[in-house]
């Protein structure tokens, strides 16, 4: 039996026999994480819990990108009203807190906030064409949404410093070597491999899976809490109000449009 959640404008959300699928659905814009999308992901996470989902796959529509990250148009549109800086933090928290086991199925470009959405999932499978980048410093903004502690927990302090400070791109093989990704598969096998893993997990005792998920999360929080993410959100709010930061974002967008 398939249930489909309505009232989403940037996502498709469905649940079939205990296995959910959340799809970022703005492929013509490289699936950006604008304020509306962030709120919708958090809402969808709660919907899956209410519906009793056992496993949820988080993926994206189109061939080019899992997600281009935070919607930079919200930095450059010239409005005096800055975006709600807490929405990204709340979104990743909502994904991490889901009762269901979550699997990120990643392909194409996975940038900035898109990486944090993936890292918020329990398991991550990347296609071999995936290209990651964390360009926030080049954009004139700090990495927020609890991104620093989340990355340190996954890949270590040294790799986090390098990737965040240099803003350099890296591929799926390097991401797997660092511990950010569990598995790299050919692009044409991404859907099948993800579906097979989801079905395998859904067949296991759900109470034990959820207990293991909670224990791992609690152990990770004991090692390095993400609560400092609220302070990072305050820093982001300052950066978003800074004309120089907005200029850096505009310059980055202009340079990317030439690629």
N, C-alpha and C positions, 0 to 999 in steps of 0.2 A: 504494500500500500504506500502511495506517495502523497506526502503533504507538502504544499507549497505556501510559503509565507508571502503575503502581499505587502503593499505599502512601502516597497523599497524602490528607489529611483536609480540607484547606482550599483545595485547588487541583484543577483538572483539567489534565492535561498530555498532549498528543498530538502526533504527528508524521506528516504525510502527504506523501509524495513530496518530502522535503527541507524542507518548510515546517512549522514547529512552532507550536503555540498553547498558551500558558500562561494559564489563566483563574483569577483570584481568585474563589473560589466560596463566599462567605458573604454573599450579597446582603441577607439580612434584617438583617445587622449592619453594612451599608455597607462590606463587604470590609475589615475592619481588619487592620493588620499586627501581630498579636501574635507572641510569641516562636516559637510553633510555625509560623506562616505564614512568618516570616522564614527559619527553618531550611529549610522546605520549598522556598521559592523558590531558595535557594542550591543545594539538592540537585537541583532540576529543571534549573538552569543546567548543572550537571555532566552530568546525564543527556542533555540535548540535545547537548552536545559529544561524549559517548561514542557517541551514535547518528548523528553526522555531519550534524546539521541545518545547512542553509544560511542560512535566515532563520527567526526566531522572533518571533511577535506576542505581546505581553503585553497582556492585556485583563482585563475583569472581568464577572461575571454581574450581572444585575439592571439596572433602569432608573435607579437613583438615584445611584450613586457608582462611580467608578473605585476609589477607596480613601479611607476616612476617616482614614487615617494610622495611627500607632502606636495600639495598642489601649489606650485610657486606663483600662480596667478593671484593667489590670495595675499602674497607679499607685494605684488607690483601693480595692483589694480588702482592704487592711488587713494583708496579710502582712508579716512582718518581713524576708522574703527579696525583695530587689529583682530585677527582671528582668535578664537578661544584656544589658548595655548594648552589647556588641560585636556582637550578632547583626545589628543593622541595618546597621552598617558593612560587615560581612562579606557581607550580602545584596547591597548595592549594588555592592560590589567584584566579587562573583561574576557579576552581570549584565553589568557593564562588561567583564569579562574573557572573556566567552563568545566562542568562535570565530565563531558565527553572527552575522549582522547582525540587530539587534533593533529592533523597531518597537513603540512604545507606542501603543495605541488607547484614547483617554481620553474619558470622558463623565461628566456629572454632577459630583458633588463630588470634588475631588482635593485632599487636605489633607495638609500636613506631610510625613510620610514617604512618602505617595503621590506627592508631587511628586518626591521624591528617587528613587523607583523609576522614574518616568517619565524623569527627567533621566539616569539610568543607562543608558537605551536610546539607540541610535545615532540613531534618527529618531522623531519624535513627531507623531501626528495627533490633533487634538482635535475633538470634536463642538462645535457652536455653543452647546450648553447647558452647557458645562463651566464650573465655578466653582472657582477655586483660592484657597487661603489657607495661610499659614504661621503658626499660632497659638501656637507653642511658648512665646514669652515670656509670653503671657497664661496659659499653663499652668504657669508657674513653672519651666520647664526650658529649657536651651540647645538650639539646633538642632544636633544631633549627626549621626552617620553620614557625616561628611565633607561635610555640607550646605553650609556657608559657602563653602569653596573651589569646590565643584561649581557652586553658583549664581553665584559671581563669574565663573567661566569662561564661563558661558552667557549671563548678562544684565548683567554688569559690577558694579563695586563699589557705585555709587550706587544702582542699583535694588535690589541685595541688601540694603543697609542699610535702605532704606525698607520693603521688603516684610517683612523679618524684624522690624524694630523696631516697625512700626505694626500688624502682624498683619492688615492690611486685606485683604478679598477682592479678587480681580481676575478678569476674564473671559478667554475664549479669545483674543479679538481683541487684548487688551493683551499676553497671554502671547506671541502671535506677533510683535507689534511689538517686544517686548523680546528676542526671539531664543530663547525657551524652547521654542516650538512651531514646527514646520516648516509645518504646514498646518491650516487650520480648515475643516471640512466640515459640511453639515447632518447632524443626528443620524441621520436615516434613510439616510444614505449612508456612515456611518462604517465599517460592516463591508465594504461593497463597495470603498470607496476603499483601505482597509487591505489587503484581499485582492489587489487589483490591484497595489499597490505591492510586496507580498511576492512575487507571481508574477513581476513584472518583475525584481526583484533576484535571485531564485532562478535566473533564466535567464542571468544574467551569469557570467563566469568567477569561480569562488569564490575562487581564490587571489589574484586582484587585489582583490576586495572585502575579503578579510581583511587583505591587505597595507595597503590604504588605511585600514582601521579601526585597525590597529596604529599607523600613522604619525600619524594624527590624535590618537590617545590619547597617544602619546609626546610630541607637540608640546604638547598641553594640559597634561600633567604637568610639562613643562619650564617652561611659563608659570606654573603655580600647582599645586603638588602637593597631593594629598588626604591625604598621610601624616599631616598634623597632625590628621586626624580621630580618631586614637587619643587625643590630648590632649582633644578635645571629648568623647569617650566617658567619660573620667575625670571631667570636669565634670558630665556627665549622671548618672553614678553618685552623685556628691555630692548633686545636686538630688533624685534619686529617694529618697534617704534622709532628706530634709528634710521634716518635718511641714508646714511652710508651703507647700512645693511641692505636696505631696499634697493640701493643702486647696485650693490654686488649681486643681488638676486637677478636684477634686470640684465646685467652684463652676462651672467651665467646662462640665462635663457637665450640671449642673443647668440652666444657662442655655440650653444647646443643646436640652435635652429639651422646652423650652417653645416652640421655634421650629416 
